[in-house]
Amino acid sequence: MNKKRFAIGTSLLSVFLASAPVYANFSAQYVAESASSITVHPGETGRFWVDLKNTGSDTWLFGWPTNEVVLAHTDSAYSQETGSIFTGYDRWLQFNRPAAPNYSGIATGGTGRFEFSFTGQEELGTSRVYLRPVKADGTFLNNLGLWFDVNVVPYPSFALSAGAPSANRVALNWAKYTGSNFGSYKIYKFPKTYPALRTYTGGDWNKNFQYLPQMHPYYLDATITNVNALTYTSSLEAEKTYVYIIDVCDAGGNTIARSNRLDVRNVSDYLVKPQERGQRVYYDPQLGDYRNTETRGYIESSMRWSTDSAEMLMGLQGLPQTYALGSTQNLANFVKESMPRGLPTHRWADFRYGQGQSVFVDPQLKFDNGIYLVTGDLSVPRLTFKESTYGADPLGALRFAYGYDGLTPLEIANPTTRSVTFDPATNAMVVEFTKDENRVHVYFKVTIHGGVAEVEGSITPTSGSIANPRLIVKAMNNDGIGNPTFFGSVKQWASQAWLLYDNGKGFVRGEDLAKNNPSRFEGILQSNGSSYFKYNGTLTQGTKWSEYLEKIRFGSHMLGGTADSYEPTVYNSAKYDNYLFGRLMNYGYPVMGLASWSANHPADSDAKTVLNDAIAILYRNLNDYPSYNWSSYADVTNGSLYYGELGPLLHGLSVMADVDGTTTIAGKTYAQLAQFVYDKFPTAATGLFANDNDGLGNAIYAIRKFKGMNDPKASEYETHLQDISANNNKGYYTTKTYLAYGNKQSPKALKALSHFLQLPQWDTDDALVIRNELGYAGMGESQAWGEILFRDLEQSYGGVYPLLIGTNTRHNYQNINLTSLNWNAGTKTLSMGFDSSFEELDVYTGSSGLANVKINGVTLTPGSDYTFDATTHILRITKTSTAGNNYTVSVTVL
């Protein structure tokens, strides 16, 4: 029986209907497909399409919440939607939904093509992809047994080698390509390393890492077109490790062969501690933000938010200049540049006259949602939207035009009148402008409220009459200056997609809106989201045609969703549009990080200026909303924020108060502002604030920095900390919990520390990175707070401290707890008690001299029981005694 062309019997169909009932009005029939088996190389893009006929009674309207039908990736039983290893950077609708139909309106009897691309991943071999049509709400249509195979095969290979680095340079050598169609050698240099000195098996560690060049093409270091050129000298940064791969490409730039991957370590100064070596910070030009190294063998983890970048800046403050000065300076510059995008201002005059940034709107107020920045140059006029926490690139621009028969549509420039008003009570801003020319008076009104821009317009002849007038809103993914770039696809809920709202049916893209409403629209301009609104007829002098044009918001973070539930926010059956602009969290952490930087780098006056501006905005917002319910994250009447997010702000102010007692902001010194923020904290923690270790840790860490260890508020908050266990061991959450305990010797503190010591892992033998609970290492927040925790251990235990409780299987955990941790300064001995045996215990000695290592008083044998590197100061203990349930380890240094 043909695998896709059979009619599913009643008994088989019932298997699927039991878990995913089919809508009676929505069904599909298989028509054709591109291929049942597709072969690709790792990182190479393949394409697949399938044509499906609409056999139901309802039209498939992509973008309409009630009528949207897309293609889902499922498990082999076709019963559940699942993620896929083949998503890559192929801009699927979301991780489990690869494609929408090629046309947004597929009526009964019509056929739609569902086409998508996929990326060959690292694992070689054949994998089957299972597909099934599904409604937007997750309800499956009838199962058609759709699948195709992806065969991932390696490229032809050739040998790549390198000499030892010298003077921050390395010579690469490779074998000559002897095949046909040679075009060039492309040399890629990735600022990465991987666990080359250890052998891991299973899961993420058993990969060939061949697809780096396709995933990260911006790390191309050189292109050589001479087939006989077999050597290249590459520059290196000090104290970093790189991965090199060379591709042989044909004249069209297509890869036809690929070298082995080669690690080159340019490390010489071992005064850097292992956790500091894990801070390999670099700028990702594709992401537009900073990343930290990641241990899966390819570049994946990132900080993404200015909050994480700022936390990393705080964590980096103690690194030796020889290792990290360049990285931290660049990161500091990035945080400085990011700060103005992180919080609302009330400088409406800037917007009115097109002089700078002004309006920030966070319509959803979620941790993972960016803040929207709107800038305006009303001489164009143009409204440019940016997302503050995801880099500086504009998300898109609204531009405005008009026309009529005999007048080619014109964009409005130099309006006759223009105004911007803002209502603090409703957080709504209204932009209005008019243009009097070409015998017409044109009016546009844009209301920005709750993250949505609503556009109205009118046109009125001032003399004579005009036929078939047009009002035009152009929504494009550039800032309206120079040559615009348009969307690669209109079938994406990706980071570059405008959403338009019409007829109360939900957000849809402009092109889909036009297709689904042909009577209302004449058509689209050059890009989806740009539409003509046409009055069919003649307007005489003085007759006004008004039109409600668009309701638009940028579609970021709506990956795959139909978005009608996003705005306005509904909470307990009530709708809330009246939001506090922005979340203070997005400035609190940058204030903390930039304050740490400014305090240690007083010559960087720009950093202090940006910092002070940010503090001034925070102070104003705190005063402008005195009745704000700070105690509850769930309070949506003015936004959502809770006391824990004031912690980073207080910490930054306290840091600056220690070094500067004269600078004033809004008439207050840093210390006075810190007191102002401190007074916002309640006497006792309640609500969400009393059940979140992250928020409590933020607050306690900051309050004790400002007020000392005996502050009653911090002490009360500490009583609410939840014990760390295997279920809530989240890296950053765990570090803040440990740092929040006043008595670091208490059982609860030692338990938190124990769980933290299960998180780090070795990126190389001397570079330590900190995972979060998902197994990702090197994330900005986890790594930064891990560095701060290790700094606390170093100061508390004579520079000798545990680094890692390891296992033979990476990404696994051992439920092993410290029962004691003590330092004897006289004997220079660190003593550690454990409640169970361990496979590996790693300790940083801070010294090249190791006197002895004991377990339960028995001296261990170097080489067989432990190894010690006198250069890196890393001690690895691999033997535990079997005496009882108490394991006491002592490490004595010279």
HELIX and SHEET records of a PDB file:
HELIX    1   1 THR A   10  LEU A   17  1                                   8    
HELIX    2   2 GLY A  203  TRP A  205  5                                   3    
HELIX    3   3 LEU A  212  MET A  215  1                                   4    
HELIX    4   4 PRO A  217  TYR A  219  5                                   3    
HELIX    5   5 PRO A  274  ARG A  277  1                                   4    
HELIX    6   6 SER A  306  GLY A  315  1                                  10    
HELIX    7   7 LEU A  316  GLY A  318  5                                   3    
HELIX    8   8 GLN A  321  SER A  338  1                                  18    
HELIX    9   9 MET A  339  ARG A  341  5                                   3    
HELIX   10  10 TRP A  348  ARG A  352  1                                   5    
HELIX   11  11 SER A  388  TYR A  390  5                                   3    
HELIX   12  12 GLY A  510  ASN A  516  1                                   7    
HELIX   13  13 MET A  585  ASN A  600  1                                  16    
HELIX   14  14 SER A  605  ASP A  624  1                                  20    
HELIX   15  15 TYR A  643  LEU A  646  5                                   4    
HELIX   16  16 GLY A  647  VAL A  659  1                                  13    
HELIX   17  17 TYR A  670  LYS A  680  1                                  11    
HELIX   18  18 GLY A  687  ASN A  691  5                                   5    
HELIX   19  19 ASN A  693  LYS A  707  1                                  15    
HELIX   20  20 PRO A  712  GLU A  718  1                                   7    
HELIX   21  21 TYR A  732  ALA A  740  1                                   9    
HELIX   22  22 PRO A  747  PHE A  756  1                                  10    
HELIX   23  23 GLY A  780  SER A  796  1                                  17    
SHEET    1   A 3 ALA A  28  GLU A  33  0                                        
SHEET    2   A 3 THR A  45  ASN A  54 -1                                        
SHEET    3   A 3 THR A 111  THR A 119 -1                                        
SHEET    1   B 4 SER A  37  VAL A  40  0                                        
SHEET    2   B 4 LEU A 146  VAL A 152  1                                        
SHEET    3   B 4 GLY A 125  LYS A 135 -1                                        
SHEET    4   B 4 VAL A  69  THR A  74 -1                                        
SHEET    1   C 2 TRP A  60  LEU A  61  0                                        
SHEET    2   C 2 GLY A 105  ILE A 106 -1                                        
SHEET    1   D 5 SER A 157  PHE A 158  0                                        
SHEET    2   D 5 THR A 255  SER A 259  1                                        
SHEET    3   D 5 LYS A 240  CYS A 249 -1                                        
SHEET    4   D 5 SER A 184  PHE A 190 -1                                        
SHEET    5   D 5 LEU A 220  ILE A 224 -1                                        
SHEET    1   E 4 SER A 157  PHE A 158  0                                        
SHEET    2   E 4 THR A 255  SER A 259  1                                        
SHEET    3   E 4 LYS A 240  CYS A 249 -1                                        
SHEET    4   E 4 LEU A 262  ASN A 266 -1                                        
SHEET    1   F 3 LEU A 160  ALA A 162  0                                        
SHEET    2   F 3 ARG A 169  TRP A 174 -1                                        
SHEET    3   F 3 THR A 231  SER A 235 -1                                        
SHEET    1   G 2 VAL A 281  ASP A 284  0                                        
SHEET    2   G 2 ASP A 289  ASN A 292 -1                                        
SHEET    1   H 5 GLN A 357  VAL A 361  0                                        
SHEET    2   H 5 TYR A 372  ASP A 377 -1                                        
SHEET    3   H 5 ARG A 382  GLU A 387 -1                                        
SHEET    4   H 5 PRO A 394  TYR A 404 -1                                        
SHEET    5   H 5 LEU A 407  GLU A 411 -1                                        
SHEET    1   I 7 GLN A 357  VAL A 361  0                                        
SHEET    2   I 7 TYR A 372  ASP A 377 -1                                        
SHEET    3   I 7 ARG A 382  GLU A 387 -1                                        
SHEET    4   I 7 PRO A 394  TYR A 404 -1                                        
SHEET    5   I 7 ARG A 470  MET A 476 -1                                        
SHEET    6   I 7 SER A 530  LYS A 534 -1                                        
SHEET    7   I 7 PHE A 521  ILE A 524 -1                                        
SHEET    1   J 7 THR A 417  ASP A 423  0                                        
SHEET    2   J 7 ALA A 428  GLU A 437 -1                                        
SHEET    3   J 7 VAL A 440  HIS A 449 -1                                        
SHEET    4   J 7 VAL A 452  PRO A 461 -1                                        
SHEET    5   J 7 TRP A 545  PHE A 554 -1                                        
SHEET    6   J 7 TRP A 498  TYR A 501 -1                                        
SHEET    7   J 7 PHE A 507  VAL A 508 -1                                        
SHEET    1   K 2 SER A 465  ALA A 467  0                                        
SHEET    2   K 2 THR A 538  THR A 540 -1                                        
SHEET    1   L 2 THR A 569  TYR A 571  0                                        
SHEET    2   L 2 ALA A 574  TYR A 576 -1                                        
SHEET    1   M 2 THR A 664  ILE A 665  0                                        
SHEET    2   M 2 LYS A 668  THR A 669 -1                                        
SHEET    1   N 2 PRO A 760  THR A 764  0                                        
SHEET    2   N 2 ALA A 767  ILE A 770 -1                                        
SHEET    1   O 4 TYR A 801  GLY A 806  0                                        
SHEET    2   O 4 GLU A 840  TYR A 844 -1                                        
SHEET    3   O 4 ILE A 874  ILE A 877 -1                                        
SHEET    4   O 4 TYR A 866  ASP A 869 -1                                        
SHEET    1   P 5 LEU A 818  ASN A 824  0                                        
SHEET    2   P 5 THR A 829  PHE A 834 -1                                        
SHEET    3   P 5 TYR A 887  VAL A 893 -1                                        
SHEET    4   P 5 LEU A 850  ILE A 855 -1                                        
SHEET    5   P 5 VAL A 858  THR A 859 -1                                        
END                                                                             
